[in-house]
Amino acid sequence: MLFRKHVAKFCAYCAHAGKVDHEQMLCRKYGFVSCGHKCRHFRYDPLKRTPPRFSAKDFSQFDEQDFSF
């Protein structure tokens, strides 16, 4: 859910922070912090969230006859 009301307030989703590497963020307010850092200046940015990948569908139970007219 990208636009839910209650979002975990981590720097990884904050508009004030930018990603430096896999574990660190560069915050405008606090400088270098971890991705799990929390502060009162948090402002949610929905574009920083990555949706989970969907698993591939299993079509092995079907045969050619199921897909023909």
Long-range contacts (C-beta under 8 A, 24 or more apart in sequence): 2-46, 2-49, 2-51, 3-46, 7-44, 9-38, 9-42, 9-44, 10-35, 10-36, 10-37, 10-38, 11-35, 11-36, 11-37, 11-38, 11-39, 11-42, 12-36, 12-48, 13-44, 13-45, 13-48, 13-49, 14-41, 14-42, 14-43, 14-44, 14-45, 14-48, 15-43, 15-44, 15-45, 15-48, 16-41, 16-42, 16-43
